Amino acid sequence: MVNIGDVLLLELKYSNKSEKYKCRLVERKDNNLYIDYPINLETKKTVFLLEGTQVKATFLGDDGSVYLFESEVLGRVNLKIPMMIISYPGSENLMKVQRRQYVRIETAVDVAVHPENEEFAPFVSVTDDISAGGAAIIGGVVCPLRENMRISAYFVLPMQNGEIYYLKFKSRVIRISEINDGRSLISIQFMDVCPQDRQQLLRFCFDRQLAMKKKGLEI
Protein backbone atom coordinates (compact mmCIF):
# COMPACT_ATOMS: atom_id res chain seq x y z
CA MET A 1 0.00 0.00 0.00
CA VAL A 2 2.75 2.48 0.94
CA ASN A 3 5.28 3.02 -1.84
CA ILE A 4 8.84 4.26 -2.22
CA GLY A 5 8.76 8.03 -2.70
CA ASP A 6 5.51 8.54 -0.79
CA VAL A 7 5.32 11.51 1.56
CA LEU A 8 4.53 10.62 5.18
CA LEU A 9 3.19 13.06 7.77
CA LEU A 10 4.24 12.12 11.30
CA GLU A 11 2.75 13.23 14.61
CA LEU A 12 3.93 12.27 18.08
CA LYS A 13 1.50 9.80 19.65
CA TYR A 14 2.05 10.89 23.25
CA SER A 15 2.50 14.66 23.25
CA ASN A 16 0.52 17.79 24.03
CA LYS A 17 2.11 19.48 21.03
CA SER A 18 0.25 19.57 17.72
CA GLU A 19 3.43 19.54 15.65
CA LYS A 20 3.55 17.62 12.37
CA TYR A 21 6.63 16.42 10.53
CA LYS A 22 7.04 15.64 6.86
CA CYS A 23 9.34 12.95 5.49
CA ARG A 24 9.65 10.72 2.44
CA LEU A 25 9.85 6.95 2.22
CA VAL A 26 13.26 6.15 0.75
CA GLU A 27 13.43 2.37 1.13
CA ARG A 28 11.44 -0.49 2.56
CA LYS A 29 12.57 -3.85 3.90
CA ASP A 30 9.70 -6.07 4.99
CA ASN A 31 7.91 -4.10 7.74
CA ASN A 32 10.73 -1.63 8.28
CA LEU A 33 10.35 1.74 6.56
CA TYR A 34 13.45 3.82 5.85
CA ILE A 35 12.61 7.52 5.79
CA ASP A 36 14.68 10.66 5.32
CA TYR A 37 15.00 12.84 8.41
CA PRO A 38 11.62 14.47 9.13
CA ILE A 39 11.11 18.22 8.72
CA ASN A 40 8.94 20.19 11.14
CA LEU A 41 6.17 21.68 8.97
CA GLU A 42 6.07 24.88 11.00
CA THR A 43 9.74 25.62 11.69
CA LYS A 44 11.13 23.89 8.56
CA LYS A 45 13.88 22.42 10.76
CA THR A 46 15.10 18.83 10.75
CA VAL A 47 13.77 16.73 13.63
CA PHE A 48 15.72 13.96 15.36
CA LEU A 49 13.34 11.45 16.90
CA LEU A 50 14.76 9.15 19.56
CA GLU A 51 14.64 5.37 19.23
CA GLY A 52 11.42 4.09 20.77
CA THR A 53 9.41 7.25 20.00
CA GLN A 54 5.79 6.38 19.24
CA VAL A 55 4.28 8.20 16.25
CA LYS A 56 1.17 8.28 14.10
CA ALA A 57 1.83 8.40 10.35
CA THR A 58 -0.47 9.32 7.49
CA PHE A 59 0.03 8.99 3.75
CA LEU A 60 -1.92 9.18 0.52
CA GLY A 61 -2.83 5.79 -0.93
CA ASP A 62 -2.97 4.79 -4.58
CA ASP A 63 -6.76 5.10 -4.45
CA GLY A 64 -6.61 8.76 -3.45
CA SER A 65 -7.60 8.08 0.17
CA VAL A 66 -5.58 9.06 3.23
CA TYR A 67 -4.41 6.20 5.47
CA LEU A 68 -3.10 6.24 9.04
CA PHE A 69 -0.96 3.78 10.96
CA GLU A 70 0.77 3.73 14.33
CA SER A 71 4.52 3.31 14.29
CA GLU A 72 7.70 3.37 16.38
CA VAL A 73 11.14 4.77 15.65
CA LEU A 74 13.48 1.76 15.48
CA GLY A 75 16.78 3.54 14.93
CA ARG A 76 18.95 5.43 12.48
CA VAL A 77 21.11 4.33 9.59
CA ASN A 78 23.43 6.10 7.16
CA LEU A 79 23.35 4.54 3.71
CA LYS A 80 23.25 6.83 0.68
CA ILE A 81 21.73 9.47 2.95
CA PRO A 82 21.04 9.65 6.70
CA MET A 83 17.74 7.87 7.39
CA MET A 84 15.49 6.83 10.23
CA ILE A 85 13.86 3.42 10.47
CA ILE A 86 10.24 3.21 11.58
CA SER A 87 7.96 0.21 11.93
CA TYR A 88 5.08 -0.55 9.56
CA PRO A 89 2.18 -2.70 10.79
CA GLY A 90 1.25 -4.00 7.34
CA SER A 91 -1.53 -3.03 4.95
CA GLU A 92 -4.11 -5.02 6.90
CA ASN A 93 -3.64 -2.72 9.92
CA LEU A 94 -4.04 0.61 8.12
CA MET A 95 -6.89 2.92 9.13
CA LYS A 96 -8.66 4.88 6.40
CA VAL A 97 -9.17 8.55 7.22
CA GLN A 98 -12.66 9.64 6.18
CA ARG A 99 -12.91 12.63 3.86
CA ARG A 100 -14.91 14.60 6.40
CA GLN A 101 -11.75 14.64 8.51
CA TYR A 102 -9.84 16.63 5.90
CA VAL A 103 -8.80 20.01 7.22
CA ARG A 104 -11.06 22.71 5.78
CA ILE A 105 -9.28 26.05 5.45
CA GLU A 106 -11.08 29.36 5.14
CA THR A 107 -9.12 31.07 2.40
CA ALA A 108 -9.74 32.93 -0.86
CA VAL A 109 -8.09 31.44 -3.94
CA ASP A 110 -8.93 32.04 -7.58
CA VAL A 111 -11.18 29.50 -9.28
CA ALA A 112 -12.70 29.22 -12.74
CA VAL A 113 -15.93 27.24 -13.07
CA HIS A 114 -16.80 25.56 -16.39
CA PRO A 115 -19.86 23.49 -17.35
CA GLU A 116 -19.62 19.88 -18.34
CA ASN A 117 -22.33 20.15 -21.02
CA GLU A 118 -22.60 23.89 -21.84
CA GLU A 119 -25.44 24.44 -19.32
CA PHE A 120 -24.06 27.88 -18.41
CA ALA A 121 -21.35 30.37 -19.36
CA PRO A 122 -18.00 29.80 -17.58
CA PHE A 123 -17.24 32.26 -14.80
CA VAL A 124 -14.40 33.11 -12.43
CA SER A 125 -14.66 33.65 -8.68
CA VAL A 126 -12.86 32.94 -5.40
CA THR A 127 -13.28 30.30 -2.72
CA ASP A 128 -14.66 30.83 0.75
CA ASP A 129 -12.91 27.68 1.95
CA ILE A 130 -11.17 24.63 0.54
CA SER A 131 -10.13 21.15 1.67
CA ALA A 132 -8.70 18.02 0.08
CA GLY A 133 -12.26 16.81 -0.50
CA GLY A 134 -14.05 19.87 -1.84
CA ALA A 135 -14.51 23.64 -1.69
CA ALA A 136 -17.05 26.41 -1.18
CA ILE A 137 -17.13 28.95 -4.01
CA ILE A 138 -18.67 32.40 -3.81
CA GLY A 139 -21.21 32.92 -6.59
CA GLY A 140 -23.15 35.92 -7.82
CA VAL A 141 -26.64 37.08 -6.88
CA VAL A 142 -27.94 35.01 -9.79
CA CYS A 143 -26.35 31.55 -9.66
CA PRO A 144 -26.44 29.47 -12.87
CA LEU A 145 -25.62 26.24 -11.03
CA ARG A 146 -27.99 23.66 -9.57
CA GLU A 147 -27.53 20.93 -6.98
CA ASN A 148 -26.02 17.68 -8.35
CA MET A 149 -24.79 19.48 -11.47
CA ARG A 150 -21.40 18.26 -12.72
CA ILE A 151 -18.78 20.94 -13.37
CA SER A 152 -15.06 21.42 -13.92
CA ALA A 153 -13.29 23.69 -11.45
CA TYR A 154 -9.84 25.15 -12.14
CA PHE A 155 -7.92 26.33 -9.05
CA VAL A 156 -4.81 28.48 -8.60
CA LEU A 157 -3.13 27.51 -5.31
CA PRO A 158 -0.13 29.69 -4.30
CA MET A 159 2.29 28.25 -1.73
CA GLN A 160 4.36 30.23 0.78
CA ASN A 161 7.60 29.16 -0.92
CA GLY A 162 6.56 30.76 -4.21
CA GLU A 163 5.34 27.58 -5.93
CA ILE A 164 1.92 27.71 -7.59
CA TYR A 165 -0.29 24.66 -8.18
CA TYR A 166 -2.73 24.77 -11.10
CA LEU A 167 -5.28 22.03 -10.52
CA LYS A 168 -8.43 20.99 -12.37
CA PHE A 169 -11.12 18.88 -10.71
CA LYS A 170 -14.29 17.36 -12.04
CA SER A 171 -16.76 18.21 -9.30
CA ARG A 172 -20.35 17.83 -8.19
CA VAL A 173 -22.43 20.66 -6.76
CA ILE A 174 -23.54 19.54 -3.29
CA ARG A 175 -25.63 22.53 -2.23
CA ILE A 176 -26.19 26.22 -2.91
CA SER A 177 -27.00 28.63 -0.11
CA GLU A 178 -27.46 32.38 0.14
CA ILE A 179 -25.01 34.50 2.12
CA ASN A 180 -25.56 37.87 3.76
CA ASP A 181 -25.17 40.20 0.79
CA GLY A 182 -27.45 38.20 -1.49
CA ARG A 183 -24.69 36.30 -3.21
CA SER A 184 -24.58 32.51 -3.23
CA LEU A 185 -22.21 30.01 -1.65
CA ILE A 186 -21.64 26.98 -3.86
CA SER A 187 -20.41 23.85 -2.07
CA ILE A 188 -18.75 21.33 -4.37
CA GLN A 189 -17.26 17.88 -3.92
CA PHE A 190 -14.18 16.86 -5.92
CA MET A 191 -14.69 13.69 -7.97
CA ASP A 192 -12.16 11.04 -9.04
CA VAL A 193 -9.10 12.91 -7.73
CA CYS A 194 -5.78 11.28 -8.62
CA PRO A 195 -3.32 10.65 -5.74
CA GLN A 196 -0.87 13.32 -6.96
CA ASP A 197 -3.53 16.05 -7.03
CA ARG A 198 -4.90 14.96 -3.65
CA GLN A 199 -1.41 15.21 -2.19
CA GLN A 200 -0.99 18.73 -3.59
CA LEU A 201 -4.32 19.74 -2.06
CA LEU A 202 -3.24 18.38 1.31
CA ARG A 203 0.08 20.23 1.07
CA PHE A 204 -1.70 23.45 0.19
CA CYS A 205 -4.10 23.12 3.14
CA PHE A 206 -1.25 22.42 5.55
CA ASP A 207 0.69 25.35 4.06
CA ARG A 208 -2.23 27.75 4.60
CA GLN A 209 -2.84 26.37 8.08
CA LEU A 210 0.76 27.09 9.05
CA ALA A 211 0.59 30.58 7.55
CA MET A 212 -2.51 31.33 9.65
CA LYS A 213 -0.85 30.03 12.81
CA LYS A 214 2.13 32.29 12.22
CA LYS A 215 -0.24 35.26 11.97
CA GLY A 216 -2.00 34.18 15.16
CA LEU A 217 -5.30 33.43 13.42
CA GLU A 218 -7.73 30.73 14.44
CA ILE A 219 -8.18 27.85 12.04
ChimeraX attribute file (.defattr): number of C-alpha atoms within 10 A of each C-alpha:
attribute: neighborCount
match mode: 1-to-1
recipient: residues
	/A:1	12
	/A:2	19
	/A:3	16
	/A:4	13
	/A:5	12
	/A:6	16
	/A:7	19
	/A:8	21
	/A:9	21
	/A:10	24
	/A:11	20
	/A:12	20
	/A:13	15
	/A:14	10
	/A:15	10
	/A:16	7
	/A:17	9
	/A:18	7
	/A:19	13
	/A:20	17
	/A:21	21
	/A:22	21
	/A:23	20
	/A:24	21
	/A:25	20
	/A:26	17
	/A:27	15
	/A:28	16
	/A:29	9
	/A:30	8
	/A:31	13
	/A:32	19
	/A:33	24
	/A:34	23
	/A:35	26
	/A:36	20
	/A:37	22
	/A:38	22
	/A:39	19
	/A:40	18
	/A:41	17
	/A:42	16
	/A:43	11
	/A:44	11
	/A:45	12
	/A:46	15
	/A:47	13
	/A:48	11
	/A:49	18
	/A:50	13
	/A:51	14
	/A:52	12
	/A:53	15
	/A:54	21
	/A:55	20
	/A:56	17
	/A:57	24
	/A:58	21
	/A:59	23
	/A:60	24
	/A:61	20
	/A:62	13
	/A:63	11
	/A:64	16
	/A:65	18
	/A:66	22
	/A:67	20
	/A:68	19
	/A:69	19
	/A:70	20
	/A:71	21
	/A:72	22
	/A:73	18
	/A:74	19
	/A:75	16
	/A:76	19
	/A:77	14
	/A:78	8
	/A:79	7
	/A:80	6
	/A:81	11
	/A:82	12
	/A:83	21
	/A:84	25
	/A:85	23
	/A:86	24
	/A:87	19
	/A:88	20
	/A:89	13
	/A:90	13
	/A:91	12
	/A:92	7
	/A:93	12
	/A:94	17
	/A:95	13
	/A:96	15
	/A:97	15
	/A:98	11
	/A:99	13
	/A:100	11
	/A:101	11
	/A:102	16
	/A:103	16
	/A:104	20
	/A:105	19
	/A:106	19
	/A:107	15
	/A:108	16
	/A:109	16
	/A:110	14
	/A:111	21
	/A:112	16
	/A:113	21
	/A:114	19
	/A:115	18
	/A:116	13
	/A:117	9
	/A:118	9
	/A:119	13
	/A:120	13
	/A:121	9
	/A:122	14
	/A:123	13
	/A:124	15
	/A:125	16
	/A:126	17
	/A:127	20
	/A:128	17
	/A:129	18
	/A:130	23
	/A:131	23
	/A:132	24
	/A:133	22
	/A:134	23
	/A:135	23
	/A:136	25
	/A:137	26
	/A:138	24
	/A:139	23
	/A:140	16
	/A:141	13
	/A:142	9
	/A:143	15
	/A:144	13
	/A:145	18
	/A:146	13
	/A:147	13
	/A:148	13
	/A:149	16
	/A:150	21
	/A:151	23
	/A:152	18
	/A:153	22
	/A:154	17
	/A:155	20
	/A:156	15
	/A:157	19
	/A:158	16
	/A:159	16
	/A:160	11
	/A:161	7
	/A:162	7
	/A:163	9
	/A:164	12
	/A:165	15
	/A:166	13
	/A:167	15
	/A:168	17
	/A:169	19
	/A:170	18
	/A:171	24
	/A:172	20
	/A:173	20
	/A:174	16
	/A:175	16
	/A:176	19
	/A:177	12
	/A:178	15
	/A:179	12
	/A:180	6
	/A:181	8
	/A:182	12
	/A:183	15
	/A:184	19
	/A:185	21
	/A:186	23
	/A:187	22
	/A:188	25
	/A:189	20
	/A:190	20
	/A:191	15
	/A:192	12
	/A:193	18
	/A:194	14
	/A:195	16
	/A:196	13
	/A:197	17
	/A:198	22
	/A:199	21
	/A:200	16
	/A:201	20
	/A:202	20
	/A:203	14
	/A:204	22
	/A:205	24
	/A:206	20
	/A:207	17
	/A:208	20
	/A:209	20
	/A:210	18
	/A:211	15
	/A:212	16
	/A:213	12
	/A:214	10
	/A:215	8
	/A:216	9
	/A:217	10
	/A:218	8
	/A:219	12
